[in-house]
Amino acid sequence: MKETASRENATSNASELSRQVEAQTCTFVSKEEKSTDGSFSQEVLNSPQSEPKVGLVFHSEEQAYNFYNSYAKRKGFSVRKGHLSRRKDGSIRDRHYLCSNEGTRQEHRTHVTKKPRALERTNCLARIEFKVSRDNIWTISKYIDEHNHLLASPNKIHMLRSHRAKVPPHRAFINESDYVGIKPVQTCALAEKLHDAESSVLLYKSQNYYLLQSNRTRDLEKGDLQFLLDFLKSKQSEDPTFCYAVQLDEKDRPTNFFWTDARSIFDYSCFGDSVLFDTTYRASSYDIPFAPFIGINHHKQVIIFGAALILDESMESFTWLFRTFLAAMSGKQPKTIFTDQCSALSRAISMSMPETFHQLCLWHVLVNAPKIVPHVFSREPSFEKDFEKCLFESCSEAELCKAWEHLISKYNLMNISWLEDLYAAREMWSYVYCKNSFNATMTTKEWRETVDNNFKMLFYRKLPPPKFMVQYHRALSHLREKEFSEDCESVLSKAVLLADIPTLMEAAELYTRVIYKDFEEEYKSQLACLCEPVGIEGNVYTFKVSIPHKRSLGLVEFDSSNVSVTCSCKKFELMGILCMHALKVLNYNNILQLPSRYILKRWTKYAKDGVTSSDRQPSSLDQGISDFSFSRVIRKAMTVVVKSAFSKDALNLVERMLDGCMAETESTVPNISSDKLDEVIMVNNVQQNAAEGNNHLF
């Protein structure tokens, strides 16, 4: 019954559309059919018998075109507008409409395209020519109906260019889909799902892309660079703690953009120990790299510390970007930064962040490998598994060397420069060399997939800068909403414990939900472990911890004087959570309470020190002070500080001036300490920016 009703509705819609076309279809008269009283006899031109002939008359250009295009649709060809001549007063003298296959392509074109279009023109002579009188009467003066190519069959006519007119709702549908970031191919699939598959209303990919291209061209004509500058300036006027910087080239043209806000700066102060700098995303029709500084919060969620649009991917540009980023983050360098394999990036990081460990993101290595050695992936199903084993499972330098040599020999991969360069840079990606560098679980495949899901579904190629900026802030808002939701869940709910064990009870009280689950898995695993003392030296005891028949051996050193544990697996050093080996040794020695040094604040519910808690509100300090004055002063101060960061002398000058200002301010407001003032300003800024972010940015 539903199918029958759907067909009846489709038939009704098609009939209604036909009536609309019929109502707009023009009429024609022949000069010979003119009556003695000067009136003309009329015929409906959408009838099958309506054929062009010399002498037929129309009352407008629209009527003339619609008549010939309607005829072309019945015959199976597409119409293209041709010659047009005008009189001195601008009125049309004559007009030609051609078969779209008229003419031939130029053999000696002035430019070469990467993807040339298929040949469509066959020098077809079919056409219709109109003479136009001064009173706008269109008369057929010449008509040729001979085609030198195959005509389209009835089931393919709707694909011809001049017959693709669609009902207005589809244009709005495309525009709205593009606005919210839906890819063109997904828009087409969704349209086919929502609408009947009638040729008169079906949405086609080529039209979809054409409409999007038209919209973006219109946006680009407004000036992308100027839009970005205006957008960043407007953001700074709304938010006095919003920071942005623009690098200029030798001709004083903007070449790189960086921006961040107070919330991102505050997040970096809490979770900036490990950073992913990803340049693999493309943000616009110019193929501009969008490079976010990505972090991981206490819920293992994606957070953004800042972002950049990079037009120039040189070592100098990256150096400028990293120094600008650090200036915005009060000079705090991350412990570890992950990037793609790039020599310019490596040099820039070594110059800008000498205290930071630079590690290659193995996710990019795995993504690039099938593109660089596709023949191996296609013919050797086991190669991917062996390759990942080399990357992730080698526990010693000798083991890595042996596994790599076996891989190269087994699959005959000698003299492949990419693999040679990768192995030469093994100290930047192998566990053997990186096991003491904190990564906050950023190296896991699951987290990298989460990052890609948050960005690639939102920022697809060909998105112009105006829409990109909207999408960026939409994504930023979405990430912050998810963090807020998880904050509430962690505080308002309690984990279900395996048993009333002091260690688990303490962990559940301190850790966020997702971190507690990870900790609980380690605790459950230690229950299956065997613990064997293997040595003692003073207060330091050595234990061998293992699970029978599994490769999970850990050598743990336990210092009874200060209750410290160190495991050879380095899980705590890498991820900040005690491993099952260390937990087993603590249990073995009847240590049921977690030593505080092994509870990283960044993984707890209180990672942000309660700054965003609703029960901490600014005092009445700002009573009587206008928001405008407060914002103006902050904006000036931030501008001076950021600019001075690029000169040691300037920075020292600003610091001396600030010391003097602070002394004078304290004498003016003697009842408030500088520490309390800093706390109030930070709370006010963070809370105000969180609120303004939802109202203005997104």
N, C-alpha and C positions, 0 to 999 in steps of 0.2 A: 504493500500500500504506500509506503514512504517513497519507494522508487517511482511508482506511478505518479504520485503527487509531484515529485521532483521533476519528472519529465513534463508534466502539465505546466508547471511553473516555468520551465525552460522554454517550452513552446510559447507560452503567454508572453514571456520576456522578449523572445525573438520576434513575435508578431508586433509587439509594441514598438520595438526598435525599427521594424520594417515600416510601420506607420509613420514614425518620426522621419525616416529617410524619405518616404513618399511625400510627406507634407513639405519637405524642403526641396524636393526635386522640381526642377524648372520645367517650363513649357516652351514649345517652339511653334513657329508658323512658317509656312512657305510663302514666298512672294506671290505665287500663283493662287494661294488660298485666301488672299486678301479680298474681303467682301466689298461690295459697291459703296457701303456706308463708311468704309475706312477701318472697320474692326477686323480682328484676326481670329480665325478658328484655332483652337488649342488642343493639344494631345498630352497625355501623361507619358513622360519619357522613360519611366522605369519599366515599361512593358517590354516583353521580349521582341516585339516588332519594331521598337524604336532603333533606327539605324541612322548614322550620319549621312547627309547628302547636301550637296551644294545648294545654297539658298535658304537653309533653315536659319531662323532668327531667334535670338535670345535677348533678355532684357538686362543682363548684368554679367560681369566676368565670372562670378560664382556659379550662376546658372550654366554658363557655357562649359566651365571646367567640370562641374558635377555631371553634366550630360555625357561628356566624352569619357570621363573616368568610370561612370556607371557602365557605359558600353564596353570599355576595356575590361572591366571586371567580368562581364558575361563572356567575353571572348577569351580571356586568359593572358592578358599582358598588362604591364604597368605603365603609367603615364608620367612624363617628365615635362616640366615647363621649359619652353625654348625661347625663340626669338621674340623680342618685345620692342616696338618702336613707338615714340610719342611725338605729339605735335609740340610746337613752341610753347603753347599754354599748359603743357604737362599732361594733357589728356591722351589716352591710348589711341594709336592709329591702327595698329594691327598686332596680333598675338598668335604664336604658334604653340601647339601642344604636340609632344613627340612620344613615340614609343621609347621606353627607358633604355632599349638596346640601340638607340640611334647613335651614330658616330663610332669612332674607334679610339683606343687608348694611344697616347703619344708614345712613340717608340724611343725618343730621346728625351727622357724627363730630366728636369734640373736637379732632382734629388733622388736618393736611394733609400728605401724604407727597409726595416728589418723584416717585416711581415707584409709583403705586398698583397693587395687584394686580388681575388680571382678575377679573370677576364669575364666581363658581362656584356660589353658592347659588341655588337655584330654588324654595325653600320646598317641597321634596319632603316628603311625609308618611310615606314608607316607614320602618318601624321595627320593633323587637322589644322587648318589655318583660318583665322577669323579676321574680317575687316570690321572696324568699329567706327560708327558714325559719331558726329559731334554730340548727338543726343543719347549716346551710350547704347546704341542698338548693335548687338553682336551678330554678324552674319557669316555663315560658313562660305569661304571663298575657294577653298581647295581641300580635297580629302583623298588620302592614299591609304588603302587598306591591305597592302601587301607586306607580309612579314617574312624575313629570311631566317627565322629561328622557330624552335618548338614553342607552342603556347602552353600555359599551365593548365593542368587538369582541374576540375571543380574543387577537389579536396585540397588543392595547394594554392588556390587563388588568394586566400587570406594572408599568405606569407609574402605576397608581392608588396613592394614599398608603398605604392599609392593607395593600397587597400587595407592598410593597417590601422586606420583610425579607430580609436578606442573611446569608450564612454568616459566622461570626466572622472567618476569615482576612482578609476584605476590610476590616473595621474596623482591624485591625492594619496592613494594607497602607496605608490612608489615613493613619493616624497616623505611620507610619515615613516615608512620602513627605513629609508636611508637616514632619516634624522635620528632614529633610535639605535642605529648601528647594525641593522640587519644586512647581510651581504646580498648582492643582487641575485645570486643563484638561489638563496634561501627565500628571497622575496617572491621569485617566480613559483617556487614549490608551494609556498603558502597561498599564493593567489589561486593556483590551480586547485588547491584543497578547498578554498572558500567559495569559489565561483564555478559555475557550470562550464563545461568544456566546449561551449559553442565558439565557433570561429569568430563571431562578431564581438565577443567579450573576453576571449582568452588573452592572457598576458604572455608575451613572448620575451625571451631573454634579450634578443637584439634590441627590442624597443626599450626594455628596462635599462640596459646599459646606455643606450642613446639618451634617454631622459636624464639619467644620473649625470652623464657627461655634460649635457646642456646646463643642468643646474650648477655643476661644479665650475664650468667655464664662466658662468655668470658670477659666481662667488670670487673666482680668481681675478676677474677683471677689476674687482674692488681693491685689489692690492693685498696680497697675503702678508708680506713683511710689515706693512703699515698696520694691518689688522693685529698681528701679534704684538707689536709695540703698543698699540692703543689698548689692547686687552690687558697686557701686563701693567700698564700705567693705571688703568681703571681698577685693577685688583689691588694695587698698592694704595690707591686713594680710599678704597673700602676697608682695607686691613693694614694698619700702620706697621705690622710686623711681617707683612709679606715682602719677601726679598726676590729680586730678579737682577740678572746681569746679562748684558749683550756684548759679545766680542765683535769688533769691527775689523774688516780687512784693510789692505793698504789704500783702498779707495774710499774708506770710511763707510762701507756698506755692511749692514748686519750679516754676520756669518754663523754665529752660534748663540743659542739662547739657553739660559738656565733660570729656574725658578723654584722656590720652596715657600712654605708658610710656617707660622708659629707652631701648629700642631705637628708638622713633620719634623721641625727642629727639636721639639720636645720629645717626640718618639725616638729620635736619634740619640738623645741624651740617655734614654732608657735601654735601647736595643741596638745601638750603633756599633756593637762589637764585631758583627759580621755583616758584610754588604755584598750584594750582587749588583754589578754594573753591566747591564745588558744592552748591547747596541744592535741586536738582530731584528728589532721591530722596525717597521716602516710606517711613517705617520701621514704621508701626504702623496699627492699625485706627482710630486717632484722626487719621490723615492728618498725622502729625507729620513735619516735614522732618528728614531725616537729612543732616547737612552735614559731610562729611569734608574735611580739609585734605590734598590729594593732591599728591604730587611725582613726579618721574621720576628713576630712579637711573642708574648708569653703564652699565646694559644696556638703557636706554630702557624699563624696566619700571615698572609702577605701584607706588608706595610710599605709605604713609599716615603723616602726621606727627601726626595727632590727629583727633578726631571730636567731633561735637556733636549733640544733639537739641534742636531749637529750637521751643519752644511759642509764643514771641512773636517775630515777625519785624519788630520795630521797630528804628529807628536806635539807640536806647539799648541794646537787647539785642545787636545786632551789635557795637557799640562795646565792651560788656562782654566779649563773646566774643573779639574780636581782641586786646584788652589782656591777657586771661587767657592766650591762646595765646602771645603774645610773652613774657609772664612765665615761662611754662614753658620757652620756648626761649631763655632768658637775654637777652631783649631784642633778639635779632637779627632785623632786618626783611628780608623777601625783596626781591630786586631787582624782581620783577614778580609780581603776583597777578592771576589770571583769575577773573572771576565772571560771573554772568548780569546782564542789564540791570535794575538796581534802584536807585532813588534813595536808599533807606535804606542799602543796601550802600555806595554811592559816598560818602555823607557819613561813614559810620562808618570807612571805610578812610582817608579824608583826615584824619580826626581821630586815628586810632590808628596809622597807618603813613605819616607824612608823607614818608618817604624812599623809599617803594615806588611804582613805576609801576603804576597800576590799568588793566588792559586787559580789554575785553569778550571773552568766549569766543564766537567766531563759530559754533562748533558749535551753541550754543543759538539763535543767530539763524537758522541754517538749519533747525533743528527747529521753531521757532515760526512761521516764515514761512508754511508751508502752512495753519496753523491760523488765521492772521490775515487772509490774503488767499486763501482757498481758491478763490474764483471765478477768480482769475488763473491759478493752477496747473492748474485743471481745463480751462480753455478755451485756454490758451496753452502748448503743450509747450516752447517755446523760452525761456520766462521764467526757469526755474530756472538754465539755463546762463548767461543774460545777468546774472542776479542774482549768481551766484557770481563771474562775471568782474569785476563792480563791486567785490565784497568783497576779492578776492584778487589781481587782476592790474593794478591801477592803480599806476603807478610815480611819479607826480608829482601835485601838488595840482590842477593844471589838467586832467590826464588823468582824475582821479577826478571832478572837477566835471562835466566833459563827459560821461563815461560815465553818471553818475547822472541828469543831466538827460535824456539820451537814453532811459534806462530808464523814467523817470516819464512822459515824453511818449509813448513807443512803446506802453506798456500802459495808458495813461490812469489813472495812480495818484495823481492830484492829491488833496489834502485827506485823505490817510490818515495819521492822527496817528502810528501806530507807525513808519511809514517816515520821517516828518518828524523824529521823536525820534531815530531811528537815525542819520540823516544829521547831525543836530545834534551827536551824540556821536561823529562820525567820528574824532576825535583819539584815541579810546580803542580803535579797532579797525583802522583803515586802516594798511597797510604804510607809507604815506607818512609817517605820524607816529610809527609804532611801530618803525621799522627799527633804532633804536639801543637797543632794550630787549630784554634777553636773555630768551628764552622756552624754551630747552632742547628745542626741537622739539615743544612742547606744542600748537602751533597746527595741526599736521598732522591731517588727517582720520583717518588710520590710528591715531594714538595715541588720539584721542578715542573711536574705536570700541573700542579696547582697554579704555579706562576703563569704558565702558558695559557691555562684556561681563563685566567683573570685578564690577560692582555690580548691574546690573538683573537679571541671572540669579540673583542670590542674595537680593536684598532686594526682594521683590514687595510690593505693597500688602496691607493687612489682616494683616500679620504682627505679633502682639502683642509688647510689649517683652521678655518673657522669651525668646521664640524669636529675636527680633531680636538680642539680645546674644550668643546662642549663634552665630547666623549671622555676626555681625560678626567675632567672634574666629576663627571657622572661615575666613573670607575672609582675615583678617590672617595667619593661619598659612600659608594656601595661597600668598599673595604672598611671604612670607619664604622658604618652601621653594623657590619658583621662583628667587628671587634667589640663594639658596645653591647651587642646581644650576648656574645660569649662572656663578657665581663659579668653581666647580670646572672647568667646561668651558673658561672663558677661561684659567685658569692651567695646566691639564693638557694642553690641546691647542694646536696651532699652526696658524695660517692658511696656506693654500696661496697663495703669492705669484704674481703675474703674471710676475715676473722678479726676479732678485737686484739690485734697485734699492735703494740706501741709504735713500731716503725711505720706501719701502714696508716695508723691513726694520725700520726704527726705529718706524714706526707700528704694525706688527704686534706688536712687542715691548711697546709701551706701552698701546695702546688695548685695550678689551674687544672681543670678537668682533664684536658688532653695530655698534659705532662704527667698527671697522676696515673693515667692509664699506661703510659710508657714505663713509669716507675714500677707499677704493679706487675707488668709483664716481666721485668727484670727480677722482681722479687719471686714470682712464681717459678721462673727458670732456675733460680738458685736452690729451690727446694729439691731439684733433681741433680744437683751438683755434688760431687765428691770433693772433700777438702783434706789435703794431706800435707802436714808440716814437712818441709824439705831442708830447712836451714835456720840458723839463728846467729846473730851478731850483735851483742849488746842488748839493746831494747828492741831491735828490729828482727821480726820473725818473717820467714818466707814460707808461703804456702803455694802448693800446686792445686788449682781448682779446675775440674773438668767434668763433662757429662759423658758417660760411657757411650762409645760408638759414635761420637759426634766430634766434629772439629771445632771445639770451643774451649781450648786450653787457655788458662790465664795464670801467670805467675804474679802473686800478690805479696807485696811487702807491707807488713803491719807494724807500726811503731807504737808500742804500748805506753810510752811516756807521754805522748800527746794525742793518742787515738787517731792516727792518720793512716790512710791506706793508699797504696799506689799499685795499679794493675798494668800489666804489660799490654793489654788490649787497648789502653788509652781512651776508653769510651768517655770517661769523665772529662779528660783534656779536650776531646773533640766536640762533645755534645753537652757537657755540663750536667750529666745525670750519672749516678753511680751504676756500675755494671753489676751483673749477677755474681761475678767473681769476688768483687769487693764486698758486696752484701753478704755473701756466704762466709767470708772471713770475719766480718763484724758479728754475725750470728754465732759463729764458731767460738768467738771470744766473749760471748754474752753481752755484746754492745747492742742494746735494743733501741737506743735513741740515736737519731742521725746526728753526726757531728755538724755543727752549724756551717763549717767551711765547705761542706759538700751540698749545701742547699743554695744554689745560685739565685740571687734575688730576681734576675731577669725571667725566671720560670715560675715565679710565685704569683699569687693573686694580688700581691701588693707591690708588683714590679714598678709601678709608677708612684710609689710613696703616698698614695691617696690624694694626689694633686687634683685628680678629676672627680674625687668623691663629692657627692652632693652636700655632705655635712660640713664641708670646709668652704666657707664663703668669705670673701674679702670683708674687712671691717669697714667702718664708716669713714675710712681715710679719704675716699674720693667724693665725699659729700661737699657740694658747693663748687666742685671743679667740673667744667663742661667737658663732655666727651670729645668735642672738637679740639679743644686746647690740648687735652691729653694725647690724642692721636697725632696732632701736629708735632708735638715735642718728640714722641717716640719715633716718628718717621724721620725727623732730622737726625736723631741720635743714631738710628740704624744705618742711615746713609753714610754718615761720617765714619762709623766703625767699619763697615764693609769696604769702603774706599781705602781706608788706612791700612787694611790688611795686606796690601800689595807693596808696602814700603815699611821697612823696619823703623826708619826715622819718623815717618808719619804716625806709625802705631805708638811709638814711645811718646810722641807729642800729644796724641789724643789721650793716652793713659794719664799723663801728667795733668792735662786739663780736666779730665774726669775726677782725678783725686782732689783737685781744687774745688770743683763743683760740688763734690760729695761733702767736703768739709763745710762749705758755705750752706749747703742744704740742711745738714744736721744741726747747724747753729740756728737755722730758721725754724726747723721742726724738731725741737729737742726731745720730744716725748716718744718718738718712734725710732727704734734702732734700724740700722742699715740692713741687718739680716731680716728683720720683720718686713721691711719695705720691699726687699727683693722677693720674699715669699709672696707677699700680697700681689705684686705686679705680675709674677709668674702665674699665680692662680687666676688672676683676672684675665690675662692674655689668653691662656689656654682655654678657659671656659668660654670667653667671649668669642674666640675664633671657632670653637666647636659649634657654637650656636649660629654665628654668622655664616659658617660654611654651609649649613643646610639652607639658609635663607637666600644667600647671594650667589654662592658658587654653583649650586647644583639645582 
